[in-house]
Amino acid sequence: MKSSRSKPRHNRNKKTTSYLRIIGGQWRSRKLAIPDLPGLRPTTDRVRETLFNWLMPIIPGASCLDAFSGTGALGLEALSRGAKFVQFIEASPVAERQLSQHLSQLQVPGDDASITNTDAVQWLNQPSTQQFDIVFLDPPFHQDLLNQTFQLLETLNWLAPDAYIYVEAEQDLTTLQVPASWQLHRQKQAGQVCFYLFKRQLTES
């Protein structure tokens, strides 16, 4: 007669910790825990690697805005690769606290990064206090946030004259109403996500 052994029970409700991995630069391969929040969708390794290959010549010394930061994947990657400054904007207090811990864990000097816990559209809807060389826009999908953000960046003077603007959007988004001064520099698709890199080119008067 075989002895009966109780099989270990798996706790289906147990939450597994998710991690963000920095792809390149001084913190290459560092893993950072990210909060389990609805709609939190860090830019994938594959997409980030492509994007930062595109941006490689201009990242060092750049001033960056990571609007709709979420996990901070894009801004942290930029800092790792030599950006001079990143302004993070994140509405979720939980995500903002986690991002603040990441900056502390990575020993980022206070002059190199700033986090503001607020709505990105509201933050941009004010006269600019600085101009950014690179802007990362990866808002929550299906909330119609991109087009109004484009206009605020352009009309309220948040962009350097030759700024680059990265946009990540759902595949079924039909129209991107970008300002006339933004020229499409690169474009690609990964699964259900489309991503674009625009370059601002002001015409001489």
N, C-alpha and C positions, 0 to 999 in steps of 0.2 A: 504494500500500500504506500503510495507516494505521500510524503508530507506536504501539507498545503502551506504555501507561503503567501502572505498578503502582498499584493503588488503595490509599489509606491504610488501614492495618489499625486497627480499633478494639480497644482493649484491654478485653475484657469483664470482666476482673477488677479494673479500675481503680475505686477507691472514690470516690464523689462526696461532697463535704462537705455535710452538712445544716445548716440554720440555724434558729434560733428568732428570731422577730420580735416585739419588744415592741409592743403595740398602742397604748397611750396613756400619758399622763403625761410626766414630764420626759425619759424616754428613748424617747419615741415613735419608731417606725420603726427603732430600732437593731436590727441583726442580730448574733446571737451563735452561733458554731459549737457544734454539739452532737455528742457522741460517738456512734459507730455501735455500739450495744449491743443484743443480743437483748431484745425486750420493751420497749425504751425508747419510750414513746409520748406525746410531749408533747401537752397539750391544744391542740386546733386553734384557729386564729385566730378562727374563727366562734364557737366555744363560749366562748372567753375573752372576746370582745367582749360576748356576751350576759350572761355571769356578772358582769362588772365594771360593766355597766349596772345590774344588780340591786343591786350592792354600793356603787354610787357615793356614796350619802349617808353610809356608815359607814366607808369605807376610810381617810379622812384621820385620822391619829392612832391607828389601830387596832394592836393587838398580834396577830400572826398566827402560826399554825403551819402549815407546809407539810410534812405527813407524806408519806412515799413521794415525795420531791421529784422524782426523776428529773432532768430538765433544769432544774428550778427555775422552769418557765414561770409557774406561778401565784404563787409568792412574789415573783419578780422583777417581775411585773406589779403586784403589790400595792405593792411599794416604789416603783416608778415613779410610782404614783398617790397617794403620800403616806402609806402605812402607817408607823407609828412604829418597828415592829420586826417582823422575821420570823425565826422559828426553822425552819431547814431540817433535815429528817431524811432521810438517804439511805444505803442499805446498800451500794451499789456504790462501791468506792474510785475507779474511773475516773470515774464520774459526779460523785462528790463533789469530786474534784480539778478537773474542768472547771467545776463550779459555783463553786468557790472562785476560779478564774481570772476568771469573769464578774464576781463581786463586786469583785475588784481592778480589772478593766478599767473598770467603771462607777464606781469610786472611792466605793464604799459605806462609810461610816464603820463601824468595828468595833462601835460601840454599837447600830447599826441592824439588824444581822443576825448570825446564828450558824449554823454548819453542824456537824452531828454525824453522823459516819460510823458508823451502826449500824442495826439492824433497828428499824423504827418501832414494831412491837408490843411488843418488849422495852423500848424506851425509855419507852413509855407505861405499862408495867406496873410502875410505881413511884410512890410518893407524889409528887404534883405539886410543882414548885418555882415555878410561876407559873400564871396563868390567861390564856386567850386569848380575844380578842373574835371572831376569825374563824379557822376551821380548814378547811384544804383537804385533802380525802381523794380521791386518785386512785391507788389501788394497782394493781399488776399484776392483770390480769383472770384469772378462773377459778382463784383461789387461796384463796378463802373468807376474805379478810382483813377485810372491812368490818364484819361484825356483831360480831366480837370487839373491833375497834377502837372501835366505838360505845360498848360497855360500859365499856371502860377510860377513855375520855374522860369519861364521865358519873360513874362510881363513884369514880374517883381524883382528882376535883376539878380537871380541867384546863381547865374551861370557865368563862368569865365568866357571870354570871346570865342575861344576855340575848345570849349568843353566837350567831353564825351558823355553820352547818356546811355546807360544800359537799361534795357526793358525786358522783363520776363512776363509772359502772358499766356493765358489758356489758348489752346488751339482754335477754339470756336469763337474767339473774339474777332468780329468781322472788320472793325475799323479802328485804326490808330490815327487820331487827329493830331499829328505832330505839327509844330510850328514850321513855317516855310523855311526858316533858317537851319533846320535840322536835316542833314543829309544822311541817308542810310549808308552806313559804312560796312557792316557785316550782318548776316542773318543766318539762323540755323534752327533746326527743330530736333527735339529729343523726346520721343514718345508723344505725350499729349501737351507738351510745353513748347512754345515758340519763344525764341529769344533774339534780341536785336541789339545792335550797337549803332547809335547815331552819333554824328559829329556835327557840332554847331559851326556854321560857316556864315559869318556876317558879311553882307555885301558892303563894299566901300561906297560911301556917299560922295 
